[in-house]
Amino acid sequence: MRRDYIDTGYSPKDTDLTCEFHIEPSAGVNFEEAATHMAGESSIDSWTEIATLSPELAARLKPHVFYVDEGSQTVRVAYSEELFELGSVPQVLSAVAGNILSMKVVENLRLQDIAFPKSMLREFKGPKFGLLGVRKLTGVEGRPLIGTIVKPKVGLNSEKHAEVAYNSFAGGCDLVKDDENLTDQKFNSFEKRAELTLKLAEKAEAETGERKMYICNITAPTCKEMIRRMNVLKDLGAHYAMVDIVPAGWTALQTLREEVEDTDLVLHAHRCMHSAYTRNPRHGISMLVVAKLCRLIGLDQLHIGTVVGKMHGEKHEVLNLRDECVLDNVPADESQHVLAQDWGGLKPMFPVASGGLAPTMIPDLYSIFGRDIIMQFGGGIHAHPMGTAAGATACRQALEATLEGVSLQEYAKKHKELEVALDKWLKK
């Protein structure tokens, strides 16, 4: 292993891919030694001196550990763009989040952020629709979108599933989606569910005068089958498809984004399973990295957490994800381990707050996220004492009150659905 990767005098080039890592050496291992091994293993080197690594090759391709802070257990590494297949997320991750996470010289290692150079950004399309495209498609401007997930997650047959979706639409939901573990089971097949639910979405549109979007889960065993399901949705007149991004994998996501050029579907990214490697603050990969990869590849909507709901995620972490979804230029924030990122014109994603939400939380959600958020309710709609339609109506009423600057309690005096929701969920 070479010893010259620590290079605190180096200034990253515009063409470098830069990573920040949290690193904890194993017992008896020096901090800089651990950083050296991590940088070498993630690029050109091995665990011992190798004769095939010439000085000329090393000089051109060696990584530069240009920032070292043992106190905060933080290092930043600049990698030459030549090390990467610029249009391949799997190849990039195999380097900067591959073998290094298993090395014995580190007790813990976490990839906190990646700053992508313009040369890499040019290899990706980014979202086809993104935030503004979704607003145009749904016809919703100036307010958050209201969505729901059909509940229970699994167990309903296709007819009942479509009925629950219809009631959600009729009550005021803009979006209705499948949950992450509903794909193509015997009790609720993909094609029958899609056909019936899309028909009732059209019925709700005619009755309400609002656009209604059904988001059907196309996650499948193979890329070929996911593409087939996308085409089924296209032929049925759908505008959306959902994919479980972590179980499906990065190659699948890049493949689906290519297919979107033909199918013209909005891609909704469900992040189930991400906590397997994002939740530990000392080891793995941050959710920030996952979000950035989704925008790079070209997902249009992404779950980012709620702050006030049931899912793990501190406020600062969730807001960092929101910023990475929507900003054209993300400023560096050393305290939050966020690297500066100029997105080079790639469209913003529409962030989604989902998990344990009720209508009573809408004022807080609006205060935290503002108008550019999709507020997605499950039990907070379907557990309403007056039924699903009333639950959706209560959400719209709570949003109307919030936008008008009126307290929910005051607005509920003339809106029965909201009144009942407050009785059920508002803390006494």
N, C-alpha and C positions, 0 to 999 in steps of 0.2 A: 504493500500500500504506500503510495506517494505521500509526502508530508507537506507539500506546498499548496494545499487547497485553502488553508486559512490565509486570506488576502484582504485584510481590512482596509487597505488603501485602494481597493478596486472600486470603480464607479460603474454600475451596470450600464451596458449599452442599450440603445433603443430596441435592438434585435434580440436581447436576452429574455428568456423566460425566468421570472424571479419567484422564488418560494420562500415563505416564512415557516419555520418549524419550531415547535416546543420540543425540547430534548432533555431527557434525564439519563445521564450515563449510569451504567451498572456499577456496582460496588467495585472500587479499585481502578476505575477507568477515568482518566482525565477528561474534562469537559471538551477541550479542543480536540483531543484524540477521538472522542465519540463523534464530534461534528465532522472531522476529517473522514472517518470511516463511512458515515452517512452520505457525505457528498460524493465520495468515490464510488460507493456501491450503487448510488442512484444515477451514475453516469458512465464513466469509462474504466473504472478500476475493479479490483478484486480484493480478497482478504490478505493477499501476500503479493510480493513483488512479481510482476509478470514481464517476461522478456519481450513479449509481442507488443507492449505499449512503448512505442518509440518516443523519444523526447519531442520530436516534431509533432506527432499526433497529440501528445499530451498538452503541448503548448497551445495547440489550436482548439482543443475540445475540453480541456479540464474545467471543472466547476470552480467557482470562486465563492468561498464563504466570506462575504464582505462585511457582515455584521455579526458580532458575537457579544452577547450579554449574558454572562453566566448567572448574574443575580436574578434575572427574569427567566432564565433557562430558554432563551430565544436566540436562534440564528436565522440569518437570511442567506440564501444561496442563489447566485446567478448562473444560469445554464445557457450555453450557446444554442441558438435555434437549430444548428446543424445536428444536434443530438436527437431531434424529434421528427417524427412524421407529422408534419404540421396540421394535417387535417384529421388526425386520429386521436380521439380522446382515450381509447384503450391503451394506445402505445405511450402516451404521456403519463398516464397513471401507473403503468407498469414500471416506469422509471422513478417518478417522484413520490409514489405511494405504493411501491411494490415490495421487493425483498427487504428494503430498509426497515419496514415495520416489524420484521422478524429477527433482526440482528441481536445477538447476545450482548453486544457492547452497549446497548441501550436498554434501560429498564422500561422507559416509556418514550414514545415518539409520536408527535401529532403534526400532520400537515394543516397549518392554520389558514393559509391563503396562497393563491397563485395569481400573479400578475401576467397576463398574456400580452405578448408583443403584437404590433400591428400585422406583422407577417403571418401570424397565426390567425388573427381575427379575419383576415382576408380569405382564409380557407373555409370559413363557415358562413352559412346564410343567416344565422340567428332566427328569431321568430318570424314566421310569415305574416301573422296577424298582430300578435302582441297586444299591448294594452289598448292602443287607439283603434286597432282593427277590431277587437272584441266590442268596444263601445259602438263602433259603426255598425257591426253585425247585429247587435242586440237593440240598437236604437236608444240606449240608455246613456245619457250625458248628465254630468253635474251631480251624480250621487253614486254611492257604492251599489254594486249589484247584490241582490239577495238570492242565495242558492240553498239547496238542501240535498241531502243524501237519502235515498229510499231506505227506510228502516222497516223491519230488521235487516241487517246486512245481507243475510242469506236466509232462505227458507220460503219466501213468497214464490208462488208460481208466476208465470209471465203475465197472466191477466190481472192478478192482484197487484203486481209490481207496477203495471201501467196505470192502474186505478189510483194508487198512492201518488204516482207522479202527476197524474191529472189533477188531483185535489190540491197538490202543492202549487202547480201552475195556476189553477183557478183562484187560489187564495192570494197569489201575488208574487210567487217566486219567478225570477228571471231564468234561473238555471236549476236543473234537477240532474243529479248524477248517480251512477252506480257506486257501490262501495268497493273497496279494494279487493275483496275476496270473492266477488261475484263476477264470474266470467262466462262459462258455458256448462253449467251443471244440468243434471237430468231434470230437476224440478223447475228449472228456469233457463231454457236454452238461449244462447246469444241471439240467434236470428229471430226467433219468435218474440223475445223481449223487445228487441230493437224495433221490429215492425209495429207491434201493438203500442209501445210507448210513444213512438214518433207520430203515430196517427192521433193519439190523444193530445199530444203537444200541439198539433195543428188545430184540433178542436178548441183547445184553450186559447190559442191565438185568435181564432175567429170570435170567440165569446168575449175576450177581454180587450182586444185591440192592441195587445202588447206582443212583442216577439218572445217566444218561449224556446229555450234551447235544452235538448236532452243530451247528456254526456254519457255515452255508453262505453263500458270498459272493454277494450280490445286485447288486453293482456292475454298471451297465449303461449303454448310450448315452443313455438318456432317463429322466426321472423316471417316466414312464408305464410303461416296461418294468420298472423297479425295483419299482414298486408291484405290478405283475403277479407278479413273482417272489416278493415277500413273501406274496401271497395263495396262490401255489402252496405255499409252505412251510407256511402256516397250514393249508391243506387236507390236507397230508400229516402234520399233527400235530406240526410242529416248534415249538420254543420260542425259537429264536434266528435272527437274521440278521446278517450281517456286511456292512460297507460300507467301501470305501476312501475316507476322508473328504476328502482333499485332491483327488484326481482327480475325485471326484463333485461337490464344490463345496458351498458353504454353503446355497444355495437347495434343493439336493437333500436335504441333511440336515434342513432345517426341514420339507420336504415329507414325508420319511420319518417324522419324529417325529409329525406329524399323523396319518399312517396307522396308527401303532402303537396309537392309541386303538381301532382296529377289529381289527387283526391280532394285537395282544397278544403281540408278539415282543420279546425282549431285543435291543437294538441294540449290536453289538460294533464298536468303531471302530478300524480299522487305519489307522495314520498314515503309510503309505508316501508318499513325495514331500515330506514336510514339510521335510526338510533343504534343499530348494531355496530356502527363504526363512528358515529358522530357525537354520541351522548357523553362519552368519557372525555373530560376536558384535558386529559393528559396523554391520551393515546388514540390513534386512528386518524380520521379525516374530519374536518369541520363541515357543518352544514353549509357554511358560506361557500366552500369549494364546490359542493354539490349544486348549489344555486347558480354559481357562475358557469359551471359546465352545462347546466340546462339552458341558460341564456345563450351560451356559445353555440350549442347544437341547434337550438331553435324551438324549444318548447314555448308555448304561449301563456300558460297559466301554471303557477306553482304554489303548493301549500307551503307556508312559511311559519306557521304557529299562530298563536292567538294572544299571548300574554295573560289574558283573563280566563282562558278556558281550561280544559283538562290536560292538555299536552305539555310536556317539558319544554322549557325555553324561556330564558330571562328576557326582560324587555329590551335591553340593549342588543342582545343577540338577534331577536326577532326584527328589530328596526334596522339592524345592519343588513339582514336578508332583504327587507323591503327596499332599502336603498340600492342594493345590488341588482334588484329586479327592475327598478324604475329609472334610475339616474343615468344620464349620458356619460357623466364623468364622476366617478366615485373618489372622494378625497381619501388620502391615507389617514388612518387613526391608529397610532402606535399603541394606545392604551387598550384598544379592542382587537389588536392583531389584524388590522385591515390594511392591505396594500392599495396604493392608488391604482385606479383602473380607468383608462379611457376606452369606452366601448366602441369607438370607431364607427359610430352610426348604426350599430346593431339595434334593432327595435327593443323597447322595454317589454318585459313580461308583466302580466297582470298578477299581482300577489293575491293569495287566497288565505283567509283566516278561517280555520276549520278545526273543530274538536271541542266538544263540551260547551257549546254556546247556547244561550237562551235569549229571547227578545229583550230581556231586562239589561243585557250587556251592551246593547247597541250604542248608547251614549258613550260608554268607555271605549268601545271599539273605534268609534268615529273620532274621539279625542286622540287616540293613539295613532291611527292610520290615516285619517283624513278621508277624502272621497275616493281615492284610487285604491280600492280594496274590494275583493269579493268576500262578503260575509256569508259563511256557509253553515247552516244549522241542521242538525240531525234530530236528536231527541228534543231539542228546543222548539221544534215544529210539531213532530209527530206525537209528543207526549202532552200536547195542549189538551186540557179537559174537554174542549168542544170539538176536537178532531183536527186532522191535518190541515184542512183548508183554513180553519180558524187560526191555527198556529202560524201559517204563512202570512195571513192577514195581520196578525199581531206584530210580526216582524216588520211588515211594511208600515204599519201604524207607528211603531217605535222609531223607525227611521224618519218618517215624516215629522214626528215630534222633535226629534233631534235636529233635523235640518232647519226647522222653524224656531229653534231655541226655546222650546216649551218642555217642561218637565214631563216625564212619562206619567206621573200621577195626575197631573192636570189634564193631559191629553186623553187619559183613560176615562175621564168622566163622561166623555161623549163617544167612546169607542169600546164596545163591549169586549171584543176579542183581546184587546190590550189589557183591559181591566182584569179579565180572568187570568191572563198570563202573569200579571203582577201579583195576583193573589197566590199563584202557584210558586213562582220562582224568586220573587223579591224577598231579600232577607228582612225578616221582621225585626 
